Amino acid sequence: MKRNDILNLAASYGLQLGDDIFFNEMGIDFKVAFATDIDGNKWVLRIPRRENLAGQIEQEKNILNLAKKHLSISVPNWKIVSPKLVAYPLLENKPVITFNPETHEITWNIDQKDTSIVSSLAKVLVELHQIPVREAVSIGVKLLTPQMVRQEVLSNIESVKREIGISAELETRWRRWLDADSLWPNFSTFIHGDLYAGHILADKNGEVSGIIDWSEGQVSDPSVDFSGHIAVFGEQSLRDLIFWYKKFGGKVWDNIFEHSVERHSASPLNYAIFAIKTNMNEHINAAKGQLGLL
């Protein structure tokens, strides 16, 4: 879809845009554009790449409404919602990190050494994980009990081993993690499902102001929302995050840190499932590298 096509599409929904449109091509399901309307207001546009995304769009809209109701921070406020276009006003502040898809360069939008974001994020995680499970289930989100979570991981291991392959070292580690009953929580909570620094908005002082990209919102293992923290901030920062999370009233278990570390180690598994779904060579090859096959 070209620039003029997007201008015309937005106009058909009553959104009059100027010519300055910046595209982000990284998304598989959606083409994303950042634009400014004729009154100077900045917008985010998500254009579905396929025609069968109407159900996914409706589900994310419901998740956003749920999050908006319970969180003290901002989430996208969809003003246009249709199978052809989703659009919402750009939220205040930038993501903690941004990624250049062409140069692969990471830009920090906060002071990388400032640890104040950890306690701020912990407060938000407590709010997020305390969203009532019954209310979340009532809007049709995916529900996984603790046993179902482990079964899903096992199923993913077997699928990826069959379709792509897994190094013996990684497979052994992941199966040992799966079998270690003491590591796993005996409860599920509502989670964001894809929480990492690129989806967390914060001001220059590291105060979390918003979270974006809620398509993976579900009831599942709360460690999913902790594991993405390690990749950017490291293990000590994860320990600090868990400390503040517990201090603010978050529900923890004895081995939450060790479990979150192991879950992070399995991130190549999630990427491989994504690669299989998209069936794109660039993702398949990248997954092989992460799986220790290259």
C-alpha positions as CSV (number, residue, x, y, z in Angstrom):
1,M,0.0,0.0,0.0
2,K,1.5,3.3,-1.1
3,R,1.4,6.7,0.6
4,N,-1.6,8.0,-1.4
5,D,-3.5,4.8,-0.7
6,I,-3.1,5.4,3.0
7,L,-4.1,9.0,2.8
8,N,-7.3,8.0,0.9
9,L,-8.0,5.2,3.3
10,A,-7.6,7.4,6.4
11,A,-9.8,10.1,4.7
12,S,-12.5,7.5,4.1
13,Y,-12.8,7.2,7.9
14,G,-12.8,11.0,8.4
15,L,-9.1,11.3,9.3
16,Q,-7.4,14.0,7.2
17,L,-3.6,13.5,7.1
18,G,-0.7,15.6,5.9
19,D,2.0,14.3,3.7
20,D,4.6,13.4,6.4
21,I,4.1,9.7,6.9
22,F,6.8,7.4,8.3
23,F,6.5,3.7,7.9
24,N,7.6,0.8,10.1
25,E,7.7,-2.4,8.0
26,M,8.7,-4.8,10.9
27,G,5.2,-6.1,11.7
28,I,4.1,-9.3,10.1
29,D,0.3,-8.8,10.6
30,F,0.2,-5.0,10.3
31,K,1.9,-2.3,8.3
32,V,2.5,0.5,10.7
33,A,2.6,4.2,9.8
34,F,3.2,7.3,11.9
35,A,1.4,10.4,10.5
36,T,0.3,13.9,11.4
37,D,-3.2,15.2,10.7
38,I,-4.0,18.6,9.2
39,D,-4.4,20.0,12.7
40,G,-1.0,18.9,13.7
41,N,-2.0,15.9,15.8
42,K,0.2,12.8,15.6
43,W,-1.3,9.4,14.8
44,V,-0.4,5.8,14.7
45,L,-2.0,3.8,11.8
46,R,-2.0,0.0,11.6
47,I,-3.0,-1.4,8.3
48,P,-3.8,-5.1,8.2
49,R,-1.6,-7.1,5.8
50,R,-4.3,-9.9,5.5
51,E,-8.0,-10.0,5.3
52,N,-8.5,-12.5,8.1
53,L,-7.4,-10.2,11.0
54,A,-10.9,-8.9,11.9
55,G,-11.2,-11.2,14.9
56,Q,-7.7,-10.4,16.1
57,I,-8.4,-6.7,15.9
58,E,-11.7,-7.0,17.8
59,Q,-9.9,-9.0,20.5
60,E,-7.2,-6.5,21.0
61,K,-9.7,-3.7,21.1
62,N,-11.4,-5.6,24.0
63,I,-8.0,-6.1,25.7
64,L,-7.2,-2.4,25.5
65,N,-10.5,-1.5,27.0
66,L,-9.8,-3.9,29.9
67,A,-6.3,-2.5,30.4
68,K,-7.6,1.1,30.2
69,K,-10.1,0.3,33.0
70,H,-7.5,-1.1,35.4
71,L,-4.2,0.6,34.7
72,S,-2.9,4.1,35.9
73,I,-0.8,4.5,32.7
74,S,-1.8,5.1,29.1
75,V,-2.6,2.5,26.5
76,P,-3.6,3.1,22.8
77,N,-7.0,4.7,22.5
78,W,-8.3,3.3,19.2
79,K,-10.4,6.0,17.4
80,I,-10.7,4.0,14.2
81,V,-11.3,0.3,14.4
82,S,-12.1,-1.7,11.2
83,P,-10.8,-4.7,9.3
84,K,-9.0,-2.2,7.0
85,L,-7.6,0.3,9.4
86,V,-6.8,0.8,13.0
87,A,-5.8,4.3,14.1
88,Y,-5.1,6.0,17.4
89,P,-3.5,9.3,18.7
90,L,0.3,8.8,19.3
91,L,0.8,8.3,23.1
92,E,3.0,10.7,25.1
93,N,6.7,9.7,25.4
94,K,8.8,7.3,23.4
95,P,9.5,3.6,24.1
96,V,12.4,2.9,26.4
97,I,14.3,1.6,23.4
98,T,13.7,2.0,19.7
99,F,15.1,-0.3,17.0
100,N,16.1,0.7,13.5
101,P,15.0,-2.2,11.2
102,E,17.6,-1.2,8.5
103,T,20.7,-0.7,10.6
104,H,19.7,-2.9,13.6
105,E,20.8,0.0,15.8
106,I,19.2,0.3,19.2
107,T,18.5,3.8,20.6
108,W,17.9,4.4,24.3
109,N,15.3,7.1,25.0
110,I,16.0,7.2,28.7
111,D,19.3,7.2,30.7
112,Q,20.5,3.7,30.4
113,K,22.1,3.8,33.8
114,D,19.1,5.2,35.6
115,T,17.4,2.5,37.7
116,S,14.3,4.5,38.6
117,I,12.4,2.8,35.8
118,V,12.5,-0.5,37.7
119,S,10.3,0.6,40.6
120,S,8.0,2.4,38.3
121,L,7.6,-0.7,36.1
122,A,7.0,-2.9,39.1
123,K,4.0,-0.7,40.1
124,V,2.5,-1.1,36.7
125,L,3.1,-4.9,36.6
126,V,1.3,-5.2,40.0
127,E,-1.7,-3.3,38.5
128,L,-1.6,-5.4,35.3
129,H,-1.3,-8.8,37.1
130,Q,-4.1,-7.9,39.5
131,I,-6.7,-7.4,36.7
132,P,-9.4,-9.9,37.7
133,V,-9.0,-13.2,35.8
134,R,-12.7,-13.7,35.6
135,E,-13.1,-10.3,34.0
136,A,-10.4,-11.0,31.5
137,V,-11.9,-14.4,30.6
138,S,-15.3,-12.8,30.1
139,I,-13.9,-10.8,27.1
140,G,-12.7,-14.0,25.5
141,V,-8.9,-13.9,26.0
142,K,-6.8,-17.0,26.0
143,L,-6.8,-18.8,29.3
144,L,-4.0,-21.1,30.3
145,T,-3.8,-22.9,33.7
146,P,-0.3,-23.6,35.1
147,Q,-0.5,-27.1,33.7
148,M,-1.7,-25.9,30.3
149,V,1.2,-23.4,30.2
150,R,3.7,-26.2,30.6
151,Q,1.9,-28.3,28.0
152,E,2.1,-25.4,25.5
153,V,5.8,-25.1,26.0
154,L,6.3,-28.8,25.5
155,S,4.1,-28.7,22.4
156,N,6.2,-25.8,21.0
157,I,9.5,-27.7,21.7
158,E,8.2,-30.7,19.7
159,S,6.8,-28.5,16.9
160,V,10.1,-26.6,16.5
161,K,12.2,-29.7,16.7
162,R,10.1,-31.3,14.0
163,E,9.9,-28.3,11.7
164,I,13.3,-26.6,12.2
165,G,15.4,-28.4,14.7
166,I,16.9,-27.5,18.1
167,S,20.4,-27.9,19.4
168,A,20.8,-30.7,22.0
169,E,22.1,-28.2,24.5
170,L,19.0,-26.0,24.3
171,E,16.5,-28.8,24.2
172,T,18.1,-30.4,27.3
173,R,17.9,-27.1,29.2
174,W,14.3,-26.4,28.2
175,R,13.1,-29.9,29.1
176,R,14.9,-29.8,32.4
177,W,13.1,-26.4,33.1
178,L,9.8,-28.0,32.2
179,D,10.3,-30.9,34.5
180,A,11.4,-28.7,37.5
181,D,8.1,-28.5,39.5
182,S,9.7,-26.2,42.1
183,L,10.4,-23.4,39.5
184,W,6.8,-23.1,38.3
185,P,4.0,-21.0,39.8
186,N,0.8,-22.7,40.8
187,F,-1.4,-19.8,39.6
188,S,-2.0,-17.8,36.4
189,T,-2.6,-14.1,36.0
190,F,-3.6,-11.7,33.3
191,I,-0.5,-10.7,31.4
192,H,0.6,-8.4,28.6
193,G,2.3,-11.3,26.9
194,D,4.9,-9.4,24.9
195,L,6.4,-7.0,27.4
196,Y,9.9,-5.6,26.8
197,A,11.5,-2.2,26.7
198,G,10.3,-1.6,23.1
199,H,6.7,-1.7,24.2
200,I,7.1,0.3,27.4
201,L,6.8,4.1,27.1
202,A,8.6,6.2,29.7
203,D,9.6,9.9,30.3
204,K,13.2,11.1,30.4
205,N,13.3,10.3,34.2
206,G,12.3,6.7,33.6
207,E,8.8,7.0,34.8
208,V,6.6,4.5,32.9
209,S,3.8,6.3,31.2
210,G,2.3,3.8,28.8
211,I,2.4,0.3,27.3
212,I,1.7,-0.5,23.6
213,D,1.0,-3.6,21.5
214,W,-1.5,-5.7,23.5
215,S,-2.3,-8.4,20.9
216,E,-0.8,-11.1,23.2
217,G,-2.8,-10.2,26.3
218,Q,-4.0,-13.4,28.0
219,V,-4.3,-15.3,31.3
220,S,-1.1,-17.2,31.7
221,D,2.2,-17.5,33.6
222,P,3.2,-14.1,35.1
223,S,6.9,-14.8,34.4
224,V,6.2,-14.0,30.7
225,D,6.0,-10.3,31.7
226,F,9.3,-10.5,33.6
227,S,11.4,-12.5,31.2
228,G,11.7,-9.7,28.6
229,H,13.3,-7.5,31.1
230,I,16.5,-9.5,31.2
231,A,17.3,-9.0,27.5
232,V,17.7,-5.2,27.9
233,F,18.4,-4.6,31.6
234,G,20.2,-7.8,32.8
235,E,19.7,-10.3,35.7
236,Q,20.4,-7.9,38.6
237,S,17.8,-5.5,37.3
238,L,15.4,-8.4,37.1
239,R,16.1,-9.2,40.8
240,D,15.4,-5.5,41.6
241,L,12.2,-5.6,39.6
242,I,11.0,-8.6,41.5
243,F,11.9,-7.0,44.8
244,W,9.8,-3.9,44.1
245,Y,7.0,-6.0,42.6
246,K,6.7,-7.9,45.8
247,K,7.0,-4.7,47.9
248,F,4.1,-3.2,46.0
249,G,1.9,-6.2,46.6
250,G,2.6,-8.4,43.6
251,K,2.1,-12.2,44.1
252,V,5.4,-14.1,43.9
253,W,6.7,-17.6,44.5
254,D,10.0,-18.9,45.8
255,N,11.8,-19.4,42.5
256,I,10.3,-16.6,40.4
257,F,13.7,-15.2,39.5
258,E,15.1,-18.6,38.4
259,H,12.0,-19.4,36.5
260,S,12.0,-16.1,34.7
261,V,15.6,-16.6,33.7
262,E,14.8,-20.0,32.2
263,R,11.8,-18.6,30.4
264,H,14.0,-15.9,28.9
265,S,16.4,-18.7,27.7
266,A,13.4,-20.1,25.8
267,S,12.8,-16.9,23.8
268,P,14.3,-18.5,20.7
269,L,11.5,-21.1,21.0
270,N,8.8,-18.4,20.7
271,Y,10.6,-16.8,17.8
272,A,10.8,-20.1,16.0
273,I,7.1,-20.6,16.4
274,F,6.6,-17.2,14.9
275,A,9.0,-18.1,12.0
276,I,7.0,-21.3,11.3
277,K,3.8,-19.3,11.3
278,T,5.1,-16.8,8.8
279,N,7.0,-19.3,6.7
280,M,9.5,-16.6,5.7
281,N,13.0,-17.7,4.9
282,E,14.6,-14.7,6.7
283,H,12.8,-15.6,9.9
284,I,13.5,-19.3,9.5
285,N,17.2,-18.7,9.1
286,A,17.3,-16.3,12.0
287,A,15.5,-18.8,14.2
288,K,18.0,-21.5,13.2
289,G,20.8,-19.3,14.5
290,Q,19.0,-18.7,17.8
291,L,18.3,-22.4,18.1
292,G,22.0,-23.2,17.9
293,L,21.9,-24.8,14.5
294,L,24.2,-22.5,12.6
